[in-house]
């Protein structure tokens, strides 16, 4: 059995708490459900450190402490499993009916069946309504959207002139620096695209 001092030097705070819970004096106080949780946790940590030890060995690194940790968790797992076997099993509550009475079997009511039929009827109607609501495209609308997509050179020249005048009106140095940096970035992008 691994000593507490050795385990304390190897394990983290949470792992050491799990180690203390695995001691037989404490483990026998735990309920079966709680013991099952601890078994899963101990198995997960054991597998983690076994895998870590293997990968450290393959990499040519020292893996002694990792192997020791895996051994600690293996012992913890065995202790939890032993405590689970020794733990009293909770009595199952059997819902028994008195000897003279029979169990009632619920039959699907008429209301539920009627609701299902009504719901089945409503679904196709919804699909038809959705089909009717589809938008109808007209040629004029298409032409308008195509015209809106085209931008003339004069418009862009006007926009840039407006931006320049707005820039001149701006009195804050910070704003001017921001715009100047943006212009430099956009110019750099254009330059990078050139062959």
N, C-alpha and C positions, 0 to 999 in steps of 0.2 A: 504494500500500500504506500502511495506517495505521501511524503510528509507535507504538512501545511506550509512550512517555511520555504520548501522547494517550489511548491505551487505558487506561493505569493511572489517569488522572484521571477517566475516565468509568465504568469498570467496578468491580463489587464484587470481593472477594478471589477467590471461586469462579469468577466470570466471567472474571477476568484469568488465572487458571490455564488455563481453556479457551482463552483467546486465545493463551497461550504454546504450548499444545499444537498449535494450528493453524499455527504457523510451519512452513514447509517443512522445515527442518532436523530438527524434532522429529516432524512428522507422518509423514515417510517411515519412521520407526522403528516406528510403530504397526501392529498387525495389522489385517486387514480387518474382523474383528468389532468391534474397538475403534473403528475409524474410523467404522463404521456407527452406533455408539452416539453418537459425538461429532457426527455429522451430524444425528442426531435432536435432540440437545440444542441445537445451534446454530440449527437451524430453529425449534424451539420458542421460544427466546429472541428470535430475529429477529421472529417473528410477534407475540410478546407486546409488544415495543417498538414495532412498527409500529402495532398496535391502540391502544396507549397514546398514541402521537403523534397519531393521528387523533382520539381522544376529547379530548385536550388542546386540539387545534386547534378542535374544535367548541365547546368550553367557553370559548374565547377566552384560554386560558392559553398561556404560552411553552412551546414544545415543541422547541426547538433541540437541547438535549442528548439528548432522547429520540430524535430523528431521527438524531443522530450515533451513538447506541448501536445503533440498528437497522442503520445502515450498517456498523458494525464487525462485527455478527453476520452480515450478508450476506456480507462479505468472508471471515469465518471459515468460513462454510458452503461457499463456493466453493473455498477452500483444502483443506478436508477432502475435498470431492468429487474434486478433482484428485488428491489423495494416494491416494484409494481406487482411482481409475482406474489410477494408476501402480503400485499395490501388486501384488505377485505373488499370483496366485490359488493357494490351497492345492490340492494334487493330491488328487483324489477316489480313495478306495480302492474299487476294484471287486472284489467277491467273485466271482471267476471259478472255475469248476470245471475240472479238468483235461479235455483233449479227449476222453478215452476214457470218462469217467463222466457219468452223467445226474444231474440234481438230484432229490432225493427229495421228493415231495409228501406232506405229512402228511394222513392221512385222519382224520376224527373217529372216535375209538375207541368200542368198544362200551360201555365203562364210562361215558363221558361221556353217551352217549345214554340209558343206563339211569338215570343220576342225574337227568337232565332230566325223564324220564317220572315218576320217583318224586316229584320236587318238584312237578310239575303235579298229581299225585294228592293230595298233602298240602294244598295251598292250599284247595280247597273244604271239606275236613274242618275246617280251622281256622275258616272262616267259620261253619260250622254250630255249632261249639262256642261261639263268641262270641255267636251268636244265643240259645243256650240259657241263657247266664249273665246275661241281662238281668234286672234286679230287678223283682219283682212287687210292686206297691203295693196295700196293703190300706186299707180305709176307716178302721179304727181308727188306723192310723199317721197318716193325713191329719188326723183329728180332733185327735190329740195335738199335731201340729205347729201346727194352727190355734189351739189353746188356748194354746200356748207363745208364739205371736206376740202375743196380746192381753195388755195390761198394764193392771191396774186402777189407779185413781187413788190408792187407799190404799197400794198398793205403792210408787208413786213418792214419796208423802209420807213414807213410812217411810225410803226411801232418802235423801231430802234431809235428814231429821232425823239420820240416822246420820252423814252426811257432815259436818253442822254440828258434831255432838259430837266427831267425829274432829278437825275443824279447831280446836276449842277446846282439845283435849288437846295439840295440836301446840305445842311450846314454841319452835320455831325461827322467828325473824322472817322468814327467807328463804322458808320454806315458806308462811307466811301471806301474804306479799307475792305469791307465785306464784299462790296460789288466788284472792286478791283481784283480781289482774290478769285471770285467766281468767274470773272472774265478770263483770268490767267488759266484757271483749270479747264474751262471749256476750250480755250485755244490749244492747250496742251493735248487735250483729247483729239482735236481735229488734226493736230500735227502728227500724233501717233498713228492715225489711220492712213496717212499718206504713205505711198510706197517708197 
